[in-house]
Amino acid sequence: MTDSSAPLGQCPSCDREIPAAWKIIEYDHGDGNTGVFAECPDCDAVVKPR
């Protein structure tokens, strides 16, 4: 189980930390790993946090 309040990671465009509340979708890669797309609060772009 993951901490739902933990940051999702950094924006690949501007390096801003993306809060969990900005998550748009979470998906399963099929190999047991999970991917996430979120909106960056600074860029206003949908990104894959790193």
Secondary structure as UniProt FT lines:
FT   TURN            4..5
FT   STRAND          9..10
FT   TURN            12..14
FT   STRAND          17..18
FT   HELIX           20..22
FT   STRAND          23..28
FT   STRAND          34..39
FT   TURN            41..43
FT   STRAND          46..47
//
